Amino acid sequence: FGALPLTTFAQNVGIVTQTKVVNRFTVLIGAVLLLLVSLFPVAANVLLTIPQCVLGGAMVILFGSIAVVGIKMFAKAGFSQKNVLILSLSLCLGFGITLVPQFFEYLRSAGLNNLADMLSNNVLNMFVIAFVLSWVLPDDMDISFKRKKQGEE
């Protein structure tokens, strides 16, 4: 019961990309199996017998698929100057904030424990940064320099 919805959604994106299975019944079976595993330690122990190298290989494929789906979505949106800036800043700042532990220590010392907990999630950081930038930045960010033709004022 402790799984985050965001993680579950992201993994589903990768699984759907790999298997092409989009069926509510299949998702229901997976959810029931996860519930059973969480309620019965014997079932969880059976899953622990899966070798780490097998799980690691599956994760590489899964998260690689998620990254490719994101790149496809970005390509559909277009490579405008605004979109590239939003993607660059949200990726770098979203991950960058989580790499500075002193930032979270400062927030906690200031009594902002909830904010520190929220900002420790890099996916949430990227979403918030991208959302704010998409509203703040103008749609037409193309910089063009117009040269005056000789003879025109």
Secondary structure, 3 states (H helix, E strand, C coil): CCCCHHHHHHHHHHHHHHHCCCCHHHHHHHHHHHHHHHHCHHHHHHHCCCCHHHHHHHHHHHHHHHHHHHHHHHHHHCCCHHHHHHHHHHHHHHHHHHCCHHHHHHHHHCCCHHHHHHHCCHHHHHHHHHHHHHHHCCCCCCCCCCCCCCCCC
